[in-house]
Amino acid sequence: MDITIHNSFLPHDDPEESLAFYRDVLGFEVRLDVGGGKMRWITVGPPHQPGTSIVLHPPAADPGITDDERRTIAEMMAKGTYAIVVLATTDLDATFDKLQASTAEIVQEPTDQPYGVRDCAVRDPAGTMIRIQELR
């Protein structure tokens, strides 16, 4: 088998804030931007990885969930417990400096973890936990 990660979905509740974070802070390129208002799907990804993308999507758009589930998702997003993504960089300190200079919510400064990685953590505008590991 030859399977790769193509798209992963992360929720957003404000497309403009999410776009500004992923494009302007993380440096991802915008690959697709469809819909309008709060019902907008924005596909972003690292410029050097054209085959791997994150689709920022409105969770309220899923027709297969109930109103109670939508409320639960909104509550979990607000607490930062709904989704997580792990990114990587060769220069964690420079990346963290850029994050710290932005409006990103800092959760953890660069730290040597007991399980062998050095990383930091921030939340995106929708509350998604983003851990960024240093490649060694």
C-alpha positions as CSV (number, residue, x, y, z in Angstrom):
1,M,0.0,0.0,0.0
2,D,1.0,3.6,-0.7
3,I,-1.1,5.7,1.6
4,T,-0.4,9.4,2.5
5,I,-2.1,12.0,4.6
6,H,-3.9,14.3,2.1
7,N,-6.4,16.4,4.2
8,S,-7.2,16.8,7.8
9,F,-10.1,18.8,9.1
10,L,-10.0,21.3,11.9
11,P,-13.0,23.4,13.0
12,H,-13.2,27.2,12.9
13,D,-15.8,29.6,14.3
14,D,-14.3,32.7,12.6
15,P,-12.9,32.2,9.1
16,E,-11.1,35.5,9.0
17,E,-9.3,34.9,12.3
18,S,-8.4,31.4,11.3
19,L,-7.2,32.5,7.9
20,A,-5.0,35.2,9.5
21,F,-3.5,32.7,11.9
22,Y,-2.7,29.9,9.5
23,R,-1.6,32.1,6.6
24,D,0.0,35.1,8.3
25,V,1.4,33.6,11.6
26,L,2.2,30.0,10.5
27,G,3.1,30.9,6.9
28,F,0.7,28.4,5.3
29,E,-0.5,29.0,1.8
30,V,-4.2,29.1,1.0
31,R,-5.1,26.4,-1.5
32,L,-8.8,26.7,-1.6
33,D,-11.4,29.1,-0.1
34,V,-15.0,28.3,-0.7
35,G,-18.3,29.3,0.8
36,G,-19.0,32.6,2.5
37,G,-19.6,34.2,5.9
38,K,-19.3,31.7,8.7
39,M,-20.0,28.9,6.3
40,R,-16.6,28.9,4.7
41,W,-14.1,26.1,4.1
42,I,-10.5,27.2,3.8
43,T,-7.8,24.7,2.8
44,V,-4.3,25.7,3.9
45,G,-0.9,23.9,4.0
46,P,2.8,24.3,4.2
47,P,4.2,25.6,0.9
48,H,6.9,22.9,0.8
49,Q,4.2,20.1,1.3
50,P,1.8,20.6,-1.5
51,G,0.2,17.2,-1.0
52,T,-0.8,17.7,2.7
53,S,-3.5,20.2,3.7
54,I,-5.6,21.2,6.6
55,V,-9.2,22.1,5.8
56,L,-10.6,24.7,8.2
57,H,-14.3,24.1,8.3
58,P,-17.4,25.3,10.1
59,P,-18.5,22.5,12.4
60,A,-22.1,23.7,12.3
61,A,-22.3,22.7,8.6
62,D,-22.3,19.0,9.2
63,P,-25.8,17.7,8.5
64,G,-25.2,14.5,10.4
65,I,-25.0,16.0,13.9
66,T,-27.8,17.2,16.2
67,D,-28.2,20.6,17.8
68,D,-27.0,19.2,21.1
69,E,-23.9,17.8,19.5
70,R,-23.3,21.2,17.9
71,R,-23.5,22.9,21.3
72,T,-21.1,20.3,22.7
73,I,-18.6,20.9,19.9
74,A,-18.9,24.7,20.4
75,E,-18.2,24.2,24.2
76,M,-15.3,21.9,23.6
77,M,-13.8,24.3,21.0
78,A,-14.1,27.2,23.5
79,K,-12.2,25.1,26.1
80,G,-9.6,24.0,23.6
81,T,-10.4,20.3,24.0
82,Y,-12.1,19.5,20.7
83,A,-9.1,19.1,18.3
84,I,-5.3,18.9,18.3
85,V,-2.7,19.0,15.6
86,V,1.1,18.5,15.9
87,L,3.4,20.4,13.6
88,A,7.2,20.4,13.3
89,T,9.9,22.9,12.6
90,T,13.7,22.9,12.5
91,D,13.9,26.1,14.5
92,L,11.5,26.0,17.4
93,D,12.9,29.1,19.1
94,A,12.4,31.3,16.0
95,T,8.9,29.8,15.4
96,F,8.0,30.5,19.0
97,D,9.2,34.1,18.8
98,K,6.9,34.6,15.8
99,L,4.0,33.0,17.6
100,Q,4.7,35.1,20.7
101,A,4.7,38.3,18.7
102,S,1.3,37.4,17.2
103,T,-2.1,37.2,18.8
104,A,-1.7,33.4,19.3
105,E,-2.7,32.2,22.8
106,I,0.5,30.7,24.2
107,V,-0.1,27.5,26.2
108,Q,3.5,26.4,26.8
109,E,6.9,27.9,26.0
110,P,9.5,25.7,24.3
111,T,10.2,22.8,26.7
112,D,12.3,19.6,26.7
113,Q,9.7,16.9,27.3
114,P,10.5,13.8,29.3
115,Y,9.4,11.7,26.4
116,G,12.3,12.9,24.2
117,V,11.0,15.9,22.2
118,R,11.3,19.6,22.5
119,D,8.1,21.4,21.8
120,C,5.8,24.3,22.5
121,A,2.0,24.7,22.5
122,V,-0.4,27.4,21.3
123,R,-4.1,27.5,20.5
124,D,-5.5,28.7,17.2
125,P,-8.4,31.2,17.1
126,A,-10.9,28.4,17.4
127,G,-9.2,26.9,20.4
128,T,-7.5,24.0,18.6
129,M,-4.4,22.9,20.5
130,I,-1.3,23.2,18.3
131,R,1.9,21.6,19.5
132,I,5.0,22.3,17.5
133,Q,7.9,19.9,17.8
134,E,11.5,20.7,17.0
135,L,13.0,18.4,14.4
136,R,16.5,17.3,15.4
